[in-house]
Amino acid sequence: MTTIAVIGLGAMGLGIAQVYAAAGFTVLATDAVQDARDSAIERLRTNLLPRVEARKMPLAELEALLSRITIVDRVAAMAAADLAIEAVIEKIDTKRALFTDLEAVVGPDAVLATNTSSLSVAAMAEGLAHPERLLGLHFFNPAPVMKLVELVAHPLTSTDALGHARRLTEAAGKTVIDCPDRPGFIVNRCARPFYGEALALLEEGRSATDIDAAMLAAGYRLGPFALIDLVGADINLAATESLHAAMNGNPRYYIHSALRDQVTSGNLGRKTGKGFIHPETPGPAPADAAAIALRIEAMIANEAGWLLAEGGTTETGIDTALKLGLNFPRGPFEILAAYGRDRLRDELHRLAEIAPAGLADRYRPAPILEFA
Ligand SMILES: NC(=O)c1ccc[n+]([C@@H]2O[C@H](COP(=O)([O-])OP(=O)(O)OC[C@H]3O[C@@H](n4cnc5c(N)ncnc54)[C@H](O)[C@@H]3O)[C@@H](O)[C@H]2O)c1
């Protein structure tokens, strides 16, 4: 019998516990806060009851799923774990302390995993007795719905640990993509130019509705501004700032004042009732929709090209991650194949020439776009 331990029963941890329990695994789960522990099973039931009412899930299946989850009051009660996944607050000291506690109780073959979005897995492994069994399992929100999991290896992670985590997570129905321990991993990093280049266009005087309409015409389900409005401009700004800092201020992650100003204005998107576009919707595509899409997609492909050059991932892995993680209609390397390398490189050169002072390097082509 395989046992999965989940630590942290907030939005992500509860969803991750559901994912493995739904696949038939025994789940041990805990949280530092008693109320989070006491309410966890009822919160899951409340989340799942609409599925039962819609006849998408038999009540017996819901009860069986819940019966496979045992809430325990401390990490010391998780000795049986084959795989322990933490989804506690995004603070490296908290996560390190937790893994030190876990190491002392789990068996020698157990794998430890972090669901961090933005911290270095290698840094988290420092000081552990067995850093080779720590890896990242980056689920997306909501975990039961999103198919993608980024499997993050740091330089010391063992192939055994990676294989074990992959098998268990694939058995739980997820598509697991290998991912380097680089800031933003694959999805959060390659998503930046979708927003960033749209913000550059906005600052040049284009309207948010025109830009979104252009991307809808190119096959995207949501435009960049509708997506910022959905998640929140404050969340988008925090993610951009985090990546900008982690990548040493590289201008590809330049923080546009249009985004900062939006956050300052308090119009954060759906959650405040008004955003860049929300509650409006984009109108018809502008006459130059194809040029707008080319510009944004050239930057998506270029970002993916730089990530690929850093190692630890593949073209197919990156394409799959962006299609599953962001609902993109095509991945960056499919974009590259569709336009051709020369067209994308020419576009980047054009953008470098018109870039504001200090930002030309933002458009430097990745090795894959350079002349063969
Ligand atoms: N929310 C997202 O969209 C998302 C997506 C992917 C990854 N993540 C990552 O998942 C992790 C959790 O995010 P979340 O949104 O679920 O947060 P959350 O605030 O909803 O939940 C965190 C839970 O961890 C508990 N906790 C804090 N310290 C603890 C400790 N030392 N031991 C046990 N429990 C502890 C808290 O009581 C809380 O219930 C973070 O690392 C975050 O970066 C979040």
The ligand as an SDF file (V2000), in Angstrom:
LIG
                    3D

 44 48  0  0  0  0  0  0  0  0999 V2000
   -2.0940   29.1280   -4.8560 N   0  0  0  0  0  0  0  0  0  0  0  0
   -1.5310   28.8200   -6.0120 C   0  0  0  0  0  0  0  0  0  0  0  0
   -2.0200   29.1770   -7.1000 O   0  0  0  0  0  0  0  0  0  0  0  0
   -0.2830   27.9880   -6.0320 C   0  0  0  0  0  0  0  0  0  0  0  0
    0.0430   27.2680   -7.2010 C   0  0  0  0  0  0  0  0  0  0  0  0
    1.1760   26.4500   -7.1990 C   0  0  0  0  0  0  0  0  0  0  0  0
    1.9790   26.3900   -6.0580 C   0  0  0  0  0  0  0  0  0  0  0  0
    1.6440   27.1140   -4.9350 N   0  0  0  0  0  0  0  0  0  0  0  0
    2.5120   26.9810   -3.7640 C   0  0  0  0  0  0  0  0  0  0  0  0
    1.8670   26.0760   -2.8620 O   0  0  0  0  0  0  0  0  0  0  0  0
    2.1960   26.4400   -1.5190 C   0  0  0  0  0  0  0  0  0  0  0  0
    0.9160   26.6610   -0.7270 C   0  0  0  0  0  0  0  0  0  0  0  0
    0.1390   27.6420   -1.3690 O   0  0  0  0  0  0  0  0  0  0  0  0
   -1.4060   27.8320   -1.0280 P   0  0  0  0  0  0  0  0  0  0  0  0
   -1.9290   28.7930   -2.0330 O   0  0  0  0  0  0  0  0  0  0  0  0
   -2.0760   26.5250   -0.8540 O   0  0  0  0  0  0  0  0  0  0  0  0
   -1.2980   28.5580    0.4000 O   0  0  0  0  0  0  0  0  0  0  0  0
   -2.4140   28.6720    1.5490 P   0  0  0  0  0  0  0  0  0  0  0  0
   -2.0640   29.9040    2.3060 O   0  0  0  0  0  0  0  0  0  0  0  0
   -3.7870   28.5130    0.9820 O   0  0  0  0  0  0  0  0  0  0  0  0
   -2.1240   27.3920    2.4850 O   0  0  0  0  0  0  0  0  0  0  0  0
   -0.9500   27.2110    3.2160 C   0  0  0  0  0  0  0  0  0  0  0  0
   -1.2850   26.2990    4.3960 C   0  0  0  0  0  0  0  0  0  0  0  0
   -0.0670   25.9030    5.0230 O   0  0  0  0  0  0  0  0  0  0  0  0
   -0.2620   25.9220    6.4300 C   0  0  0  0  0  0  0  0  0  0  0  0
    1.0400   26.0120    7.0580 N   0  0  0  0  0  0  0  0  0  0  0  0
    1.8520   27.1080    7.1500 C   0  0  0  0  0  0  0  0  0  0  0  0
    3.0050   26.7710    7.7630 N   0  0  0  0  0  0  0  0  0  0  0  0
    2.9330   25.4510    8.0580 C   0  0  0  0  0  0  0  0  0  0  0  0
    3.8230   24.5170    8.6660 C   0  0  0  0  0  0  0  0  0  0  0  0
    5.0270   24.8820    9.1130 N   0  0  0  0  0  0  0  0  0  0  0  0
    3.4260   23.2220    8.7950 N   0  0  0  0  0  0  0  0  0  0  0  0
    2.2040   22.8270    8.3450 C   0  0  0  0  0  0  0  0  0  0  0  0
    1.3130   23.6770    7.7740 N   0  0  0  0  0  0  0  0  0  0  0  0
    1.6810   24.9590    7.6150 C   0  0  0  0  0  0  0  0  0  0  0  0
   -1.1810   27.0860    6.6790 C   0  0  0  0  0  0  0  0  0  0  0  0
   -1.8610   26.9660    7.9160 O   0  0  0  0  0  0  0  0  0  0  0  0
   -2.1320   26.9930    5.4660 C   0  0  0  0  0  0  0  0  0  0  0  0
   -3.2570   26.1870    5.7660 O   0  0  0  0  0  0  0  0  0  0  0  0
    3.1170   27.6460   -1.6150 C   0  0  0  0  0  0  0  0  0  0  0  0
    4.4520   27.2110   -1.6030 O   0  0  0  0  0  0  0  0  0  0  0  0
    2.7470   28.2400   -2.9660 C   0  0  0  0  0  0  0  0  0  0  0  0
    3.8060   28.9830   -3.5230 O   0  0  0  0  0  0  0  0  0  0  0  0
    0.5300   27.8860   -4.9030 C   0  0  0  0  0  0  0  0  0  0  0  0
  1  2  1  0
  2  3  2  0
  2  4  1  0
  4  5  1  0
  4 44  2  0
  5  6  2  0
  6  7  1  0
  7  8  2  0
  8  9  1  0
  8 44  1  0
  9 10  1  0
  9 42  1  0
 10 11  1  0
 11 12  1  0
 11 40  1  0
 12 13  1  0
 13 14  1  0
 14 15  2  0
 14 16  1  0
 14 17  1  0
 17 18  1  0
 18 19  2  0
 18 20  1  0
 18 21  1  0
 21 22  1  0
 22 23  1  0
 23 24  1  0
 23 38  1  0
 24 25  1  0
 25 26  1  0
 25 36  1  0
 26 27  1  0
 26 35  1  0
 27 28  2  0
 28 29  1  0
 29 30  1  0
 29 35  2  0
 30 31  1  0
 30 32  2  0
 32 33  1  0
 33 34  2  0
 34 35  1  0
 36 37  1  0
 36 38  1  0
 38 39  1  0
 40 41  1  0
 40 42  1  0
 42 43  1  0
M  CHG  2   8   1  16  -1
M  END
$$$$
